[in-house]
């Protein structure tokens, strides 16, 4: 494992303390690790390949099934392409 030093807001630190005190996590380091990992799992689009823009242009000419297969390959996440698009519209 790597060591990461980060400054956080007082409120965030208090929330981490609360998570540890409730025995949800052994310590703050574990809590931070798990929260970051969960965030990454929930947002696979953060790690999309560099050629995503080209793929997106080609998506206009694809059937829904082809697009779903491509999205699964690109995002490698648990959510469908429709769910990812719907989330993007909410922003």
C-alpha positions as MATLAB code, in Angstrom:
seq = 'XXXXXXXXXXXXXXXXXXXXXXXXXXXXXXXXXXXXXXXXXXXXXXXXXXXXXXXXXXXXXXXXXXXXXXXXXXXXXXXXXXXXXXXXXXX';
ca = [
       0.000    0.000    0.000;
       0.975    3.591   -0.554;
       0.785    6.372    2.018;
      -1.208    9.477    1.103;
      -1.212   12.652    3.155;
      -4.307   14.774    2.627;
      -5.865   17.774    4.277;
      -9.573   17.395    5.025;
     -12.258   19.605    6.480;
     -12.963   19.362   10.199;
     -16.480   18.040    9.486;
     -15.074   15.266    7.320;
     -12.635   14.274   10.058;
     -15.479   14.180   12.573;
     -17.503   11.948   10.249;
     -14.538    9.591    9.918;
     -14.189    9.498   13.713;
     -17.873    8.646   13.997;
     -17.515    5.800   11.464;
     -14.638    4.342   13.470;
     -16.365    4.773   16.829;
     -19.420    2.956   15.491;
     -17.090    0.006   14.736;
     -17.916    0.206   11.043;
     -14.186    0.483   10.331;
     -11.083   -0.394   12.353;
      -9.499    3.029   11.884;
      -9.697    6.192    9.794;
      -7.242    4.894    7.214;
      -9.463    1.917    6.507;
     -12.547    4.150    6.361;
     -10.924    6.503    3.842;
      -9.698    3.573    1.726;
     -13.153    1.991    1.608;
     -14.959    5.249    0.840;
     -12.558    5.995   -2.027;
     -12.852    2.453   -3.398;
     -16.661    2.644   -3.249;
     -16.586    5.971   -5.077;
     -14.390    4.517   -7.816;
     -16.690    1.483   -8.130;
     -19.721    3.753   -8.450;
     -18.045    5.951  -11.089;
     -16.198    3.782  -13.630;
     -16.564    6.597  -16.151;
     -13.692    8.329  -14.340;
     -11.390    5.731  -15.874;
     -12.714    5.718  -19.413;
     -10.102    5.332  -22.141;
      -8.627    8.369  -23.891;
     -10.433    7.527  -27.126;
     -13.863    7.863  -25.518;
     -14.740   10.926  -27.625;
     -14.221    8.969  -30.848;
     -16.243    6.076  -29.476;
     -19.047    8.456  -28.506;
     -19.265    9.811  -32.059;
     -19.531    6.271  -33.425;
     -22.253    5.461  -30.886;
     -24.765    7.595  -32.816;
     -24.717    5.011  -35.605;
     -25.070    1.954  -33.333;
     -28.096   -0.049  -32.333;
     -29.053   -0.018  -28.652;
     -27.634   -3.527  -28.203;
     -24.329   -2.602  -29.821;
     -24.141    0.512  -27.659;
     -24.847   -1.470  -24.461;
     -22.077   -3.951  -25.319;
     -19.643   -1.136  -26.042;
     -20.572    0.720  -22.852;
     -20.022   -2.434  -20.808;
     -16.574   -2.792  -22.363;
     -15.622    0.872  -21.933;
     -16.959    1.465  -18.444;
     -16.642   -2.042  -17.006;
     -19.185   -1.117  -14.369;
     -22.264   -2.672  -12.869;
     -24.626   -0.087  -14.359;
     -26.135   -0.220  -17.824;
     -25.452    2.404  -20.457;
     -28.998    3.724  -19.991;
     -28.366    4.222  -16.268;
     -25.099    6.070  -16.932;
     -26.754    8.329  -19.514;
     -29.672    9.034  -17.177;
     -27.248    9.961  -14.403;
     -25.439   12.344  -16.743;
     -28.714   14.074  -17.594;
     -29.371   14.721  -13.895;
     -26.175   16.764  -13.520;
];
